[in-house]
Amino acid sequence: MNVAIVGTGQSKFSRDSGLQIRELAFEAYREAMKDVNLSKKDIDASIVCSAPEYDPQRSPSSGISEYLGLDPRPTFYAESICSSSTTGVRAGYGLIGSGLHDVLVIVGFQKMSELSSTEAQERMERGADIMWESPFGLTMPAGYAIHARAHMEEFGTTEEQMAKVKVKSGKYSKLNPDAVFQREVMVDEVLNSQVISSPLKFFDCCANADGASCMILAKEDKAKEITDTPVWVEGIGSATNVVSLSAREKLTGLKSAEKASQTAYEMAGISPEDVDVAEVHDCFTIAEIMAYEDLGFCEKGEGGKLIEEEQTYMGGKYPVNIDGGLLSKGHPVGATGGSQVNTIFKQLRGEGGRIQVEGAETGLVHNIGGIGTYANVIIFGR
């Protein structure tokens, strides 16, 4: 059965929204419902996605479903850390494909402003191995710093090349009204920023944020009734890796992302060369460089060269994160994957505005949970 995205939305990402999680979710839901031929009564299920360790509400799905006026229809909760809302897409795809539901809403959210930086880091550490690694200082920045150092040692990747990823994200985030940071930075500013976990510095790291995203999925006949411009889910791949970094075969890429992308390409019947625009999980600058390679946009070890040659800019071979990405748009954990889908949805409908990639017909979302523990890769087509 063919499944389509028929509407998407997101709240503005901010360092302190001043909103409750239900209000954040409603902002995204309201935008997703704005231009569709759909009423609340046509929605027969919802999936709510977040990383629960950040929220005081133990089970947020029922409260959000109630606030959106979707009860008493069933609601489900999906969690895979930072990839939670694309895990929601996979679950929704299966629920529709099975015939259990025709139209459902997926809401991802996170409110991180109630936590101090120290508290947020402590909770993020729980995404690593809590027995053998996080108690000894393996924070998220430290984990990706290990990957960065391995990549530098094996392939000669430089700190300047990583800094160029942030430069690109700033260039495009200033065109995105929903982004946390809306200004450009220069290479020297990145290189001279505070060291967080060597070789990663302040501007090599994404920004915690408050925010929500929303996606409406529908089966084929319903999708064509709801909108004239559905965006089809053509391929979807998911994979996991061992939690402990010390147990991994290599540290120069994410095995989960490689496997998920292979599955998605095979299902969609395309190759990396067919991708017109992509959203990748750039939680750290090295993560975007590894994503280029894991997705097959270049050979292993050539990711630094790809950004240096500006092949991932608009007008390049593979436009990547032209909305600012996690680095500048912000990373409200449970909302991030849905925000990536929102960008690709608009691109494929020609609604990207100042960041529209001309003639985009095939889009890709690459969403990672933890330090490569989870990976979802979704391919969309017009």
Order of alpha helices (4+ residues) and beta strands (2+ residues): beta-alpha-beta-alpha-beta-alpha-beta-alpha-alpha-alpha-alpha-beta-beta-beta-alpha-beta-alpha-beta-alpha-alpha-alpha-alpha-beta-beta
